[in-house]
Amino acid sequence: MAYQTINPATGKLIKTYANISDPDLETAVARLCPLQPLSCARKVTSTATT
């Protein structure tokens, strides 16, 4: 399933992103953490479900 961003105020789809492998996602998050330290301060321990 592709990732999507939804406008919470309108419920409208903003953008759909292609699927990404777990290793690629972990790499992207690791690159983000130095730029957003507060977002990475806590380790995520649960997974999202649909």
mmCIF file as gemmi writes it, N, C-alpha and C atoms, coordinates in Angstrom:
data_model
loop_
_atom_site.group_PDB
_atom_site.id
_atom_site.type_symbol
_atom_site.label_atom_id
_atom_site.label_alt_id
_atom_site.label_comp_id
_atom_site.label_asym_id
_atom_site.label_entity_id
_atom_site.label_seq_id
_atom_site.pdbx_PDB_ins_code
_atom_site.Cartn_x
_atom_site.Cartn_y
_atom_site.Cartn_z
_atom_site.occupancy
_atom_site.B_iso_or_equiv
_atom_site.pdbx_formal_charge
_atom_site.auth_seq_id
_atom_site.auth_asym_id
_atom_site.pdbx_PDB_model_num
ATOM 1 N N . MET Axp A 1 ? 0.842 -1.175 0 1 0 ? 1 A 1
ATOM 2 C CA . MET Axp A 1 ? 0 0 0 1 0 ? 1 A 1
ATOM 3 C C . MET Axp A 1 ? 0.889 1.24 0 1 0 ? 1 A 1
ATOM 4 N N . ALA Axp A 2 ? 0.548 2.192 -0.813 1 0 ? 2 A 1
ATOM 5 C CA . ALA Axp A 2 ? 1.329 3.422 -0.917 1 0 ? 2 A 1
ATOM 6 C C . ALA Axp A 2 ? 1.052 4.33 0.277 1 0 ? 2 A 1
ATOM 7 N N . TYR Axp A 3 ? 2.01 5.184 0.574 1 0 ? 3 A 1
ATOM 8 C CA . TYR Axp A 3 ? 1.832 6.188 1.617 1 0 ? 3 A 1
ATOM 9 C C . TYR Axp A 3 ? 1.077 7.372 1.029 1 0 ? 3 A 1
ATOM 10 N N . GLN Axp A 4 ? 0.207 7.966 1.832 1 0 ? 4 A 1
ATOM 11 C CA . GLN Axp A 4 ? -0.554 9.12 1.382 1 0 ? 4 A 1
ATOM 12 C C . GLN Axp A 4 ? -0.531 10.196 2.456 1 0 ? 4 A 1
ATOM 13 N N . THR Axp A 5 ? -0.582 11.45 2.011 1 0 ? 5 A 1
ATOM 14 C CA . THR Axp A 5 ? -0.779 12.552 2.949 1 0 ? 5 A 1
ATOM 15 C C . THR Axp A 5 ? -2.175 13.095 2.708 1 0 ? 5 A 1
ATOM 16 N N . ILE Axp A 6 ? -2.896 13.289 3.8 1 0 ? 6 A 1
ATOM 17 C CA . ILE Axp A 6 ? -4.277 13.755 3.762 1 0 ? 6 A 1
ATOM 18 C C . ILE Axp A 6 ? -4.367 15.063 4.533 1 0 ? 6 A 1
ATOM 19 N N . ASN Axp A 7 ? -5.055 16.045 3.979 1 0 ? 7 A 1
ATOM 20 C CA . ASN Axp A 7 ? -5.303 17.297 4.691 1 0 ? 7 A 1
ATOM 21 C C . ASN Axp A 7 ? -6.305 16.991 5.796 1 0 ? 7 A 1
ATOM 22 N N . PRO Axp A 8 ? -5.926 17.133 7.072 1 0 ? 8 A 1
ATOM 23 C CA . PRO Axp A 8 ? -6.841 16.781 8.16 1 0 ? 8 A 1
ATOM 24 C C . PRO Axp A 8 ? -8.056 17.697 8.249 1 0 ? 8 A 1
ATOM 25 N N . ALA Axp A 9 ? -7.95 18.907 7.749 1 0 ? 9 A 1
ATOM 26 C CA . ALA Axp A 9 ? -9.076 19.839 7.811 1 0 ? 9 A 1
ATOM 27 C C . ALA Axp A 9 ? -10.143 19.514 6.778 1 0 ? 9 A 1
ATOM 28 N N . THR Axp A 10 ? -9.704 19.024 5.611 1 0 ? 10 A 1
ATOM 29 C CA . THR Axp A 10 ? -10.658 18.776 4.526 1 0 ? 10 A 1
ATOM 30 C C . THR Axp A 10 ? -10.859 17.301 4.227 1 0 ? 10 A 1
ATOM 31 N N . GLY Axp A 11 ? -9.912 16.468 4.671 1 0 ? 11 A 1
ATOM 32 C CA . GLY Axp A 11 ? -9.975 15.046 4.357 1 0 ? 11 A 1
ATOM 33 C C . GLY Axp A 11 ? -9.541 14.736 2.934 1 0 ? 11 A 1
ATOM 34 N N . LYS Axp A 12 ? -9.059 15.754 2.21 1 0 ? 12 A 1
ATOM 35 C CA . LYS Axp A 12 ? -8.666 15.555 0.812 1 0 ? 12 A 1
ATOM 36 C C . LYS Axp A 12 ? -7.231 15.048 0.719 1 0 ? 12 A 1
ATOM 37 N N . LEU Axp A 13 ? -7.025 14.195 -0.279 1 0 ? 13 A 1
ATOM 38 C CA . LEU Axp A 13 ? -5.705 13.656 -0.556 1 0 ? 13 A 1
ATOM 39 C C . LEU Axp A 13 ? -4.79 14.77 -1.059 1 0 ? 13 A 1
ATOM 40 N N . ILE Axp A 14 ? -3.616 14.886 -0.459 1 0 ? 14 A 1
ATOM 41 C CA . ILE Axp A 14 ? -2.631 15.875 -0.893 1 0 ? 14 A 1
ATOM 42 C C . ILE Axp A 14 ? -1.652 15.232 -1.865 1 0 ? 14 A 1
ATOM 43 N N . LYS Axp A 15 ? -1.092 14.084 -1.479 1 0 ? 15 A 1
ATOM 44 C CA . LYS Axp A 15 ? -0.104 13.431 -2.329 1 0 ? 15 A 1
ATOM 45 C C . LYS Axp A 15 ? -0.022 11.955 -1.983 1 0 ? 15 A 1
ATOM 46 N N . THR Axp A 16 ? 0.25 11.142 -2.986 1 0 ? 16 A 1
ATOM 47 C CA . THR Axp A 16 ? 0.488 9.714 -2.808 1 0 ? 16 A 1
ATOM 48 C C . THR Axp A 16 ? 1.951 9.438 -3.121 1 0 ? 16 A 1
ATOM 49 N N . TYR Axp A 17 ? 2.593 8.657 -2.261 1 0 ? 17 A 1
ATOM 50 C CA . TYR Axp A 17 ? 4 8.312 -2.431 1 0 ? 17 A 1
ATOM 51 C C . TYR Axp A 17 ? 4.114 6.826 -2.727 1 0 ? 17 A 1
ATOM 52 N N . ALA Axp A 18 ? 5.097 6.46 -3.514 1 0 ? 18 A 1
ATOM 53 C CA . ALA Axp A 18 ? 5.322 5.056 -3.857 1 0 ? 18 A 1
ATOM 54 C C . ALA Axp A 18 ? 5.705 4.261 -2.611 1 0 ? 18 A 1
ATOM 55 N N . ASN Axp A 19 ? 5.518 2.943 -2.691 1 0 ? 19 A 1
ATOM 56 C CA . ASN Axp A 19 ? 5.938 2.07 -1.595 1 0 ? 19 A 1
ATOM 57 C C . ASN Axp A 19 ? 7.437 2.207 -1.381 1 0 ? 19 A 1
ATOM 58 N N . ILE Axp A 20 ? 7.873 1.916 -0.171 1 0 ? 20 A 1
ATOM 59 C CA . ILE Axp A 20 ? 9.29 1.992 0.179 1 0 ? 20 A 1
ATOM 60 C C . ILE Axp A 20 ? 9.612 0.789 1.056 1 0 ? 20 A 1
ATOM 61 N N . SER Axp A 21 ? 10.786 0.233 0.855 1 0 ? 21 A 1
ATOM 62 C CA . SER Axp A 21 ? 11.185 -0.917 1.668 1 0 ? 21 A 1
ATOM 63 C C . SER Axp A 21 ? 11.526 -0.449 3.081 1 0 ? 21 A 1
ATOM 64 N N . ASP Axp A 22 ? 11.473 -1.371 4.024 1 0 ? 22 A 1
ATOM 65 C CA . ASP Axp A 22 ? 11.816 -1.028 5.409 1 0 ? 22 A 1
ATOM 66 C C . ASP Axp A 22 ? 13.234 -0.464 5.527 1 0 ? 22 A 1
ATOM 67 N N . PRO Axp A 23 ? 14.236 -1.093 4.882 1 0 ? 23 A 1
ATOM 68 C CA . PRO Axp A 23 ? 15.589 -0.526 4.982 1 0 ? 23 A 1
ATOM 69 C C . PRO Axp A 23 ? 15.679 0.89 4.388 1 0 ? 23 A 1
ATOM 70 N N . ASP Axp A 24 ? 14.998 1.13 3.269 1 0 ? 24 A 1
ATOM 71 C CA . ASP Axp A 24 ? 15.017 2.466 2.677 1 0 ? 24 A 1
ATOM 72 C C . ASP Axp A 24 ? 14.319 3.476 3.581 1 0 ? 24 A 1
ATOM 73 N N . LEU Axp A 25 ? 13.238 3.06 4.233 1 0 ? 25 A 1
ATOM 74 C CA . LEU Axp A 25 ? 12.533 3.947 5.159 1 0 ? 25 A 1
ATOM 75 C C . LEU Axp A 25 ? 13.417 4.275 6.364 1 0 ? 25 A 1
ATOM 76 N N . GLU Axp A 26 ? 14.088 3.275 6.903 1 0 ? 26 A 1
ATOM 77 C CA . GLU Axp A 26 ? 14.984 3.503 8.04 1 0 ? 26 A 1
ATOM 78 C C . GLU Axp A 26 ? 16.113 4.46 7.662 1 0 ? 26 A 1
ATOM 79 N N . THR Axp A 27 ? 16.641 4.325 6.45 1 0 ? 27 A 1
ATOM 80 C CA . THR Axp A 27 ? 17.687 5.233 5.972 1 0 ? 27 A 1
ATOM 81 C C . THR Axp A 27 ? 17.164 6.658 5.875 1 0 ? 27 A 1
ATOM 82 N N . ALA Axp A 28 ? 15.961 6.817 5.333 1 0 ? 28 A 1
ATOM 83 C CA . ALA Axp A 28 ? 15.371 8.154 5.198 1 0 ? 28 A 1
ATOM 84 C C . ALA Axp A 28 ? 15.144 8.794 6.566 1 0 ? 28 A 1
ATOM 85 N N . VAL Axp A 29 ? 14.654 8.016 7.522 1 0 ? 29 A 1
ATOM 86 C CA . VAL Axp A 29 ? 14.413 8.544 8.871 1 0 ? 29 A 1
ATOM 87 C C . VAL Axp A 29 ? 15.741 8.91 9.53 1 0 ? 29 A 1
ATOM 88 N N . ALA Axp A 30 ? 16.754 8.077 9.348 1 0 ? 30 A 1
ATOM 89 C CA . ALA Axp A 30 ? 18.068 8.367 9.934 1 0 ? 30 A 1
ATOM 90 C C . ALA Axp A 30 ? 18.646 9.662 9.371 1 0 ? 30 A 1
ATOM 91 N N . ARG Axp A 31 ? 18.396 9.934 8.098 1 0 ? 31 A 1
ATOM 92 C CA . ARG Axp A 31 ? 18.876 11.181 7.498 1 0 ? 31 A 1
ATOM 93 C C . ARG Axp A 31 ? 18.076 12.375 7.997 1 0 ? 31 A 1
ATOM 94 N N . LEU Axp A 32 ? 16.827 12.167 8.371 1 0 ? 32 A 1
ATOM 95 C CA . LEU Axp A 32 ? 15.97 13.245 8.85 1 0 ? 32 A 1
ATOM 96 C C . LEU Axp A 32 ? 16.301 13.639 10.291 1 0 ? 32 A 1
ATOM 97 N N . CYS Axp A 33 ? 16.656 12.695 11.117 1 0 ? 33 A 1
ATOM 98 C CA . CYS Axp A 33 ? 16.826 12.944 12.553 1 0 ? 33 A 1
ATOM 99 C C . CYS Axp A 33 ? 17.75 14.113 12.893 1 0 ? 33 A 1
ATOM 100 N N . PRO Axp A 34 ? 18.884 14.272 12.23 1 0 ? 34 A 1
ATOM 101 C CA . PRO Axp A 34 ? 19.712 15.441 12.56 1 0 ? 34 A 1
ATOM 102 C C . PRO Axp A 34 ? 19.019 16.773 12.244 1 0 ? 34 A 1
ATOM 103 N N . LEU Axp A 35 ? 18.082 16.757 11.319 1 0 ? 35 A 1
ATOM 104 C CA . LEU Axp A 35 ? 17.378 17.977 10.934 1 0 ? 35 A 1
ATOM 105 C C . LEU Axp A 35 ? 16.174 18.258 11.822 1 0 ? 35 A 1
ATOM 106 N N . GLN Axp A 36 ? 15.604 17.216 12.418 1 0 ? 36 A 1
ATOM 107 C CA . GLN Axp A 36 ? 14.417 17.332 13.265 1 0 ? 36 A 1
ATOM 108 C C . GLN Axp A 36 ? 14.657 16.581 14.57 1 0 ? 36 A 1
ATOM 109 N N . PRO Axp A 37 ? 15.541 17.052 15.43 1 0 ? 37 A 1
ATOM 110 C CA . PRO Axp A 37 ? 15.904 16.279 16.628 1 0 ? 37 A 1
ATOM 111 C C . PRO Axp A 37 ? 14.736 15.983 17.561 1 0 ? 37 A 1
ATOM 112 N N . LEU Axp A 38 ? 13.772 16.872 17.679 1 0 ? 38 A 1
ATOM 113 C CA . LEU Axp A 38 ? 12.643 16.598 18.574 1 0 ? 38 A 1
ATOM 114 C C . LEU Axp A 38 ? 11.771 15.477 18.038 1 0 ? 38 A 1
ATOM 115 N N . SER Axp A 39 ? 11.679 15.343 16.727 1 0 ? 39 A 1
ATOM 116 C CA . SER Axp A 39 ? 10.886 14.271 16.125 1 0 ? 39 A 1
ATOM 117 C C . SER Axp A 39 ? 11.519 12.915 16.371 1 0 ? 39 A 1
ATOM 118 N N . CYS Axp A 40 ? 12.803 12.894 16.57 1 0 ? 40 A 1
ATOM 119 C CA . CYS Axp A 40 ? 13.53 11.64 16.723 1 0 ? 40 A 1
ATOM 120 C C . CYS Axp A 40 ? 13.952 11.381 18.164 1 0 ? 40 A 1
ATOM 121 N N . ALA Axp A 41 ? 13.469 12.175 19.087 1 0 ? 41 A 1
ATOM 122 C CA . ALA Axp A 41 ? 13.867 12.036 20.485 1 0 ? 41 A 1
ATOM 123 C C . ALA Axp A 41 ? 13.333 10.754 21.104 1 0 ? 41 A 1
ATOM 124 N N . ARG Axp A 42 ? 12.178 10.28 20.616 1 0 ? 42 A 1
ATOM 125 C CA . ARG Axp A 42 ? 11.576 9.062 21.157 1 0 ? 42 A 1
ATOM 126 C C . ARG Axp A 42 ? 11.629 7.966 20.108 1 0 ? 42 A 1
ATOM 127 N N . LYS Axp A 43 ? 11.823 6.737 20.537 1 0 ? 43 A 1
ATOM 128 C CA . LYS Axp A 43 ? 11.788 5.607 19.627 1 0 ? 43 A 1
ATOM 129 C C . LYS Axp A 43 ? 10.34 5.155 19.461 1 0 ? 43 A 1
ATOM 130 N N . VAL Axp A 44 ? 9.94 4.925 18.235 1 0 ? 44 A 1
ATOM 131 C CA . VAL Axp A 44 ? 8.592 4.438 17.96 1 0 ? 44 A 1
ATOM 132 C C . VAL Axp A 44 ? 8.562 2.951 18.267 1 0 ? 44 A 1
ATOM 133 N N . THR Axp A 45 ? 7.596 2.536 19.093 1 0 ? 45 A 1
ATOM 134 C CA . THR Axp A 45 ? 7.552 1.135 19.505 1 0 ? 45 A 1
ATOM 135 C C . THR Axp A 45 ? 6.363 0.383 18.933 1 0 ? 45 A 1
ATOM 136 N N . SER Axp A 46 ? 5.476 1.078 18.237 1 0 ? 46 A 1
ATOM 137 C CA . SER Axp A 46 ? 4.34 0.389 17.635 1 0 ? 46 A 1
ATOM 138 C C . SER Axp A 46 ? 4.306 0.701 16.151 1 0 ? 46 A 1
ATOM 139 N N . THR Axp A 47 ? 3.527 -0.076 15.41 1 0 ? 47 A 1
ATOM 140 C CA . THR Axp A 47 ? 3.424 0.141 13.972 1 0 ? 47 A 1
ATOM 141 C C . THR Axp A 47 ? 2.023 0.599 13.622 1 0 ? 47 A 1
ATOM 142 N N . ALA Axp A 48 ? 1.926 1.316 12.544 1 0 ? 48 A 1
ATOM 143 C CA . ALA Axp A 48 ? 0.62 1.782 12.075 1 0 ? 48 A 1
ATOM 144 C C . ALA Axp A 48 ? -0.129 0.626 11.432 1 0 ? 48 A 1
ATOM 145 N N . THR Axp A 49 ? -1.439 0.667 11.528 1 0 ? 49 A 1
ATOM 146 C CA . THR Axp A 49 ? -2.271 -0.338 10.88 1 0 ? 49 A 1
ATOM 147 C C . THR Axp A 49 ? -3.299 0.366 10.023 1 0 ? 49 A 1
ATOM 148 N N . THR Axp A 50 ? -3.803 -0.365 9.057 1 0 ? 50 A 1
ATOM 149 C CA . THR Axp A 50 ? -4.826 0.221 8.186 1 0 ? 50 A 1
ATOM 150 C C . THR Axp A 50 ? -6.18 -0.312 8.525 1 0 ? 50 A 1
